[in-house]
Amino acid sequence: MLIFLYGKDVYRSRKKLQEIVEYYKKVRKSGLNLKVFDFKDADFQDFKNAVCSASMFNEKKLIILKNAFLNFNFQERFLKEKHRYLESKDVFLFYSAQEIPQNNALFRFLKQKAKVQEFKPLNTKQLKDWIIQEFRSYKTNITPEALEQLVKFVGNDLWQMSNEIRKLVGFKKKDKTTKQDVELLIRPKIDIDIFRTIDAIASKNNSKALEFIHKHIARGDSPLYLLSMIGYQFRNLLTIKKHCPPAEMHPYVLKKGMNLAKRFSLEELKKIYLKIFQTDLDIKTGRIEAESALDILITEI
């Protein structure tokens, strides 16, 4: 049997890999027939020796193959003997956290013959559902307002999100997490890439700013998260322009902000911040779809 796990959402793909390994160990307690190969270092012969070796206790082997798409020699030799592995009683699990060219021969073969699971970045609704389930796994809940704020502050990074959820759960124990808890414990993610977008806006380069925004969305960032980050940065520019940045402002934010604030007058920054506030309101009241609202905002700043 062939299994193929891949995709940009490495957090969920690794969780799935871990689940498969733990289930195998539970069913086959010896663990002697679990083999892991990382083809950054291993080669095809190492793999073949493991396949050909006798199985302890006549168990089905679970052979995990990581980074196979980085090793051309392995791919070539595996595909030459592919029918052998298709007919084997053992399980060959290919795991990849890298981007894979769609025309790759091994990729095409696995897509056709393996049990495939692709882990794409979660969209906003999927992310919210995932967060709710995470809280429930700790036997607690989160309010809708807190959920919105958490998505805004953290975005689609499930590694960070899982850590922040543990922090919130530990703080409230069995009580429901509120918006105030999120604002107290979670600092908005400092996304260095967002400064490129703000810089493009400040330079009146709308096409470049839109290009950056669309790249963020394509990689799975929520439009509401992007709007919150733009609002967060322009709020920082406003406080810097007024010469009253908060003491806890991140040094990187302060340094970048001081350079960007020079490109706007105080009145311009106030008007932009009001536009951002109105855009947020329009999205939440259903007057406009989030991605369209972002595009309009960028062109009007």
ZAVOVEX-575401 format. One line per 10 residues: number of its first residue (from 1); their letters; for each residue x negated, y negated, z of C-alpha. Coordinates in Angstrom, 1 decimal. Each point is the difference from the previous one (the first is absolute). Layout:
N
NUM) a) X Y Z ~ ...
# end
This chain:
301
1) mliflygkdv) 0.0 0.0 0.0 ~ -1.2 -3.5 -0.8 ~ 1.0 -3.1 2.1 ~ -0.9 -3.5 -1.1 ~ 0.2 -3.0 2.4 ~ -1.0 -3.4 -1.2 ~ 1.0 -3.7 -0.1 ~ -0.8 -3.5 1.3 ~ 1.8 0.6 3.3 ~ -2.9 1.8 1.7
11) yrsrkklqei) 1.6 -0.2 3.4 ~ 2.9 2.2 -1.0 ~ -2.0 2.3 -2.2 ~ -2.4 0.8 2.8 ~ 2.9 0.6 2.4 ~ 1.4 2.5 -2.5 ~ -3.4 1.7 -0.4 ~ -0.2 0.2 3.8 ~ 3.5 1.5 0.2 ~ -0.9 2.7 -2.5
21) veyykkvrks) -3.3 0.9 1.8 ~ 1.7 0.1 3.4 ~ 2.8 2.2 -1.3 ~ -2.6 2.4 -1.6 ~ -1.9 0.2 3.3 ~ 3.2 0.7 1.9 ~ 1.0 2.8 -2.3 ~ -3.5 1.4 -0.4 ~ -1.6 -0.5 3.4 ~ -3.5 1.3 -0.8
31) glnlkvfdfk) -0.6 -3.1 -2.2 ~ -2.8 1.9 -1.7 ~ 1.5 -0.2 -3.4 ~ 0.3 -3.8 -0.1 ~ -2.7 -1.5 -2.2 ~ -0.6 -3.7 -0.7 ~ -2.2 -1.3 -2.8 ~ -0.9 -3.6 -0.6 ~ -1.3 -0.2 -3.6 ~ -2.1 -3.1 0.8
41) dadfqdfkna) -2.4 2.6 1.4 ~ 1.3 3.5 -0.8 ~ -0.3 1.5 -3.5 ~ 2.0 2.5 -2.0 ~ -2.1 3.0 1.1 ~ 0.7 -0.7 3.7 ~ 3.7 0.0 -0.8 ~ -0.2 3.2 -2.1 ~ -1.9 1.8 2.7 ~ 2.8 -0.8 2.4
51) vcsasmfnek) 2.7 1.2 -2.4 ~ -1.8 3.3 -0.7 ~ -0.9 0.8 3.6 ~ 2.2 2.5 1.7 ~ 2.8 -1.4 2.0 ~ -0.2 0.7 3.8 ~ 3.0 2.1 1.2 ~ 1.3 0.0 -3.6 ~ 1.5 -3.5 0.5 ~ 0.9 -2.5 -2.7
61) kliilknafl) -2.7 -2.7 -0.2 ~ 0.7 -3.7 0.1 ~ -2.8 -1.7 -2.0 ~ 0.1 -3.8 0.2 ~ -1.8 -1.9 -2.8 ~ -0.8 -3.6 0.6 ~ -1.5 -2.5 -2.5 ~ 0.2 2.5 -2.8 ~ 0.6 -2.9 -2.4 ~ -3.5 -1.4 0.8
71) nfnfqerflk) -1.7 3.2 -1.1 ~ 0.1 0.5 -3.8 ~ -1.9 3.3 0.2 ~ 2.5 1.5 2.4 ~ 3.0 -1.1 -2.1 ~ -1.5 1.4 -3.2 ~ -0.8 3.4 1.5 ~ 3.3 0.2 2.0 ~ 2.0 -0.6 -3.2 ~ -1.9 2.7 -1.8
81) ekhryleskd) 1.2 2.5 2.6 ~ 3.4 -1.6 0.7 ~ 2.0 3.2 -0.6 ~ -1.9 1.8 2.7 ~ 1.2 -2.6 2.6 ~ 3.5 -0.1 -1.3 ~ 0.4 3.7 0.5 ~ -1.7 0.1 3.4 ~ 1.9 0.6 3.2 ~ -2.1 -2.6 1.8
91) vflfysaqei) 1.0 -3.7 0.3 ~ -2.2 -2.7 -1.7 ~ 0.9 -3.4 1.3 ~ -1.5 -3.0 -2.0 ~ 0.0 -3.2 2.0 ~ -1.0 -3.4 -1.4 ~ 0.0 -3.4 1.5 ~ -1.6 -1.6 -3.1 ~ 1.6 -1.5 -3.1 ~ 0.1 2.7 -2.7
101) pqnnalfrfl) 0.0 -0.7 -3.7 ~ 3.3 1.2 -1.5 ~ -1.9 1.7 -2.9 ~ -2.2 2.1 2.3 ~ 0.2 3.6 -1.1 ~ 0.2 1.4 3.6 ~ 2.6 -2.6 0.9 ~ 2.2 1.0 -2.9 ~ -0.4 3.7 0.8 ~ 0.9 -0.4 3.6
111) kqkakvqefk) 3.0 -2.2 -0.9 ~ 1.3 2.9 -2.1 ~ -0.9 3.0 2.1 ~ -0.2 -1.1 3.6 ~ 2.5 -0.9 2.7 ~ -0.6 -3.8 -0.2 ~ 0.7 -2.7 2.5 ~ -1.0 -3.6 -0.9 ~ -0.1 -2.5 2.8 ~ 0.9 -3.4 -1.3
121) plntkqlkdw) 0.0 -3.2 2.2 ~ 3.4 -0.3 1.7 ~ 2.3 -2.7 -1.2 ~ 1.6 -2.4 2.6 ~ 3.0 2.2 0.7 ~ -2.1 3.2 0.2 ~ -2.5 -1.8 2.3 ~ 2.8 -1.1 2.4 ~ 1.4 3.5 0.1 ~ -3.4 1.4 0.7
131) iiqefrsykt) -0.5 -2.4 2.9 ~ 3.4 0.8 1.5 ~ -0.9 3.7 -0.2 ~ -3.4 -0.6 1.7 ~ 1.7 -1.8 2.9 ~ 2.5 2.8 0.3 ~ -2.9 2.5 0.2 ~ -1.0 -1.8 3.2 ~ 3.7 0.2 1.1 ~ 0.5 -3.7 -0.2
141) nitpealeql) 1.4 -2.6 -2.4 ~ -0.7 -3.4 -1.6 ~ 2.5 -2.8 -0.6 ~ 0.7 -1.1 -3.6 ~ -1.6 -3.4 0.7 ~ -3.1 1.6 1.4 ~ -0.2 2.4 -3.0 ~ 0.1 -3.0 -2.4 ~ -2.7 -1.8 1.9 ~ -2.2 3.1 0.3
151) vkfvgndlwq) 0.2 0.6 -3.8 ~ -0.9 -3.7 -0.5 ~ -3.0 0.1 2.3 ~ -1.5 3.3 -1.0 ~ 1.2 0.7 -3.5 ~ -0.4 3.4 -1.7 ~ -3.2 1.2 1.7 ~ 1.2 3.1 1.8 ~ -3.3 0.5 1.8 ~ 0.4 -3.3 1.7
161) msneirklvg) 3.8 0.4 0.3 ~ -0.3 3.2 1.9 ~ -2.5 -1.6 2.4 ~ 2.3 -3.0 0.6 ~ 3.0 2.3 0.6 ~ -2.0 1.9 2.7 ~ -0.9 -3.4 1.6 ~ 3.6 -1.1 0.0 ~ 1.3 3.3 1.3 ~ -2.6 0.0 2.8
171) fkkkdkttkq) 1.0 -3.5 1.0 ~ 3.7 0.6 0.2 ~ 0.0 3.7 1.0 ~ 3.6 1.2 -0.6 ~ 1.5 -3.5 -0.6 ~ 0.9 -1.2 -3.4 ~ -2.7 -2.1 -1.8 ~ 1.2 -3.6 -0.6 ~ -1.2 -2.8 -2.3 ~ -1.5 -1.7 3.0
181) dvellirpki) -2.1 3.1 0.7 ~ -1.3 0.0 -3.6 ~ -0.9 -3.7 0.1 ~ -1.7 0.5 3.4 ~ -2.1 3.0 -0.8 ~ -0.6 0.0 -3.8 ~ -2.1 -2.5 -1.8 ~ 0.8 -0.5 -3.7 ~ -2.4 1.9 -2.2 ~ -2.8 -2.2 -1.4
191) didifrtida) 0.1 1.0 -3.7 ~ -3.1 -1.4 -1.6 ~ 1.6 0.5 -3.4 ~ 2.9 -2.4 0.8 ~ -2.5 -2.8 0.2 ~ -0.7 0.5 -3.7 ~ 3.7 -0.6 -0.6 ~ 0.1 -3.1 2.2 ~ -3.1 -1.2 -1.7 ~ 1.6 0.4 -3.4
201) iasknnskal) 3.1 -1.8 1.2 ~ -2.1 -2.8 1.4 ~ -1.8 -0.3 -3.4 ~ 3.5 -0.2 -1.7 ~ -0.9 3.2 -1.9 ~ 3.4 1.5 0.1 ~ -0.7 2.8 -2.5 ~ -3.0 1.2 2.1 ~ 2.1 -0.2 3.2 ~ 2.8 2.0 -1.6
211) efihkhiarg) -2.5 2.6 -1.2 ~ -1.3 0.5 3.5 ~ 3.5 0.2 1.4 ~ 1.0 2.7 -2.5 ~ -3.2 2.0 0.8 ~ 1.0 -0.1 3.7 ~ 3.5 1.3 -0.9 ~ -1.4 2.6 -2.3 ~ -2.1 1.5 2.7 ~ 3.0 0.2 2.3
221) dsplyllsmi) 0.0 -3.2 2.0 ~ 3.5 -1.2 1.0 ~ 1.1 -3.3 -1.6 ~ 1.2 -1.1 3.4 ~ -3.4 0.8 1.5 ~ -1.7 -2.0 -2.7 ~ 2.4 -2.9 0.6 ~ -0.7 0.2 3.7 ~ -3.8 -0.1 -0.7 ~ 0.3 -3.0 -2.3
231) gyqfrnllti) 2.2 -1.7 2.7 ~ -2.6 0.9 2.7 ~ -2.8 -1.4 -2.1 ~ 1.8 -3.2 -0.8 ~ 1.0 -0.5 3.6 ~ -3.7 0.3 0.8 ~ -0.9 -2.6 -2.6 ~ 2.6 -2.3 1.5 ~ -1.4 0.3 3.5 ~ -3.6 -0.4 -1.3
241) kkhcppaemh) 1.1 -3.1 -2.0 ~ 1.5 -1.4 3.2 ~ -3.4 0.7 1.7 ~ 1.7 2.3 2.6 ~ -0.8 3.7 -0.9 ~ 0.7 2.4 2.9 ~ -2.9 1.2 2.0 ~ 0.8 3.6 -0.9 ~ -0.2 -0.6 -3.7 ~ -2.2 2.6 -1.7
251) pyvlkkgmnl) -3.4 -1.6 -0.9 ~ 0.3 1.2 -3.6 ~ 3.5 -1.5 -0.3 ~ -1.3 -3.3 1.4 ~ -3.0 -0.2 -2.3 ~ 2.0 0.9 -3.2 ~ 2.9 -2.2 1.1 ~ -2.1 -3.1 0.5 ~ -1.2 0.3 -3.6 ~ 3.5 0.6 -1.4
261) akrfsleelk) 1.6 -2.8 2.1 ~ -2.1 -2.6 -1.7 ~ 1.9 0.7 -3.2 ~ 3.4 -1.1 1.4 ~ 1.4 -3.1 1.6 ~ 1.9 0.4 3.3 ~ 3.2 -0.8 -1.8 ~ -0.6 2.7 -2.6 ~ -0.6 2.6 2.6 ~ 3.2 -0.9 1.8
271) kiylkifqtd) 2.0 0.3 -3.2 ~ -1.6 3.3 -0.9 ~ 0.7 1.4 3.5 ~ 3.6 -1.0 -0.3 ~ 0.2 1.7 -3.4 ~ -1.4 3.2 1.5 ~ 2.5 -0.1 2.8 ~ 2.9 -0.5 -2.4 ~ -1.2 2.8 -2.2 ~ -0.1 2.3 3.0
281) ldiktgriea) 3.6 -1.0 0.9 ~ 1.2 0.5 -3.6 ~ -1.4 3.5 -0.1 ~ 1.4 1.0 3.4 ~ 3.5 -1.3 -0.8 ~ 0.0 1.9 -3.3 ~ 0.0 -3.1 -2.2 ~ -3.0 1.2 -2.0 ~ -2.0 3.2 -0.5 ~ -3.4 -0.1 1.9
291) esaldilite) -2.4 0.4 -3.0 ~ 1.8 -2.6 -2.1 ~ 0.0 -2.4 3.0 ~ -3.7 0.3 0.3 ~ -0.6 -0.7 -3.7 ~ 2.2 -3.1 0.2 ~ -1.7 -1.2 3.2 ~ -3.5 0.3 -1.6 ~ 1.1 -1.9 -3.1 ~ 1.6 -2.8 2.1
301) i) -2.9 -0.6 2.4
# end
